[in-house]
Amino acid sequence: MRGGVVWPCLLVMVVVVMVGVSAAPSNMFEDFEDGPTEFANYTLVKEAETYEVRVYEPSTWACVEMLDVKNNAKGKAKKHLKQKLGLLLGLMDYVTGNNSMDVELGMTAPMTSVGEEVGDGVMKGKICYYLPSEHQLNPPLPRNENIFIERRPQLKVAARTFGGWRMDMAKWEEQKEALKADLQEAGEDVVGFNIFYGAIYNPPTQMEDRRNEVWYEMA
């Protein structure tokens, strides 16, 4: 795949559903069953037929970073997958109470991912959890060294919303390319098409009426 990648977003959905249940404590995802209780704040700037332009407020997120290698040998690919699963479960562990305040943070939305190619076949991705409003200024610190707190500045994006669960990479690529084409046709001022965000809003147990999004950052 050229430029940005969305595999981190897909892993969030697949891992939480298929791996989280067996690899995590049985009660780890109970707080997520009713869906998000809070959403990242934004101002709607434009509502087009197939996308929205939004300005997100400066905000605080808890994130993990990971590397992936395209066209990996089977053995190495399995090793990288195991590492990614561990990072994602570590982030869920932070959300469910393994942090400096021993507080359960609950489900917020969206959970975002962003990826870019940083070398020959090497992809760098970041998955982030939006911290609830009461912890935005004073977030609980991670005990896991792989998790870090990110202060995200104001972010202007074009967002395309679509449904579906357990989608393959082709579906995300299709949505990304559709948004790109619409933005180009409309003459929107986009920072670049080489990096894009994926966003998910629903708990893993929700099979229908799911909300997924692809974003491009705008100038």
Secondary structure, 3 states (H helix, E strand, C coil): CCCCCCHHHHHHHHHHHHHHHHHCCCCCCHHHCCCCCEECCEEEEEECCCCEEEEECCEEEEEEEEEEECCCCHHHHHHHHHHHHHHHHHHHHHHCCCECCCCCCCCEECEEEEEEEEECCEEEEEEEEECCHHHCCCCCCECCCCEEEEEECCEEEEEEEECCCCCCHHHHHHHHHHHHHHHHHHCCCECCCCCEEEEECCCCCCCCCCCEEEEEEEC
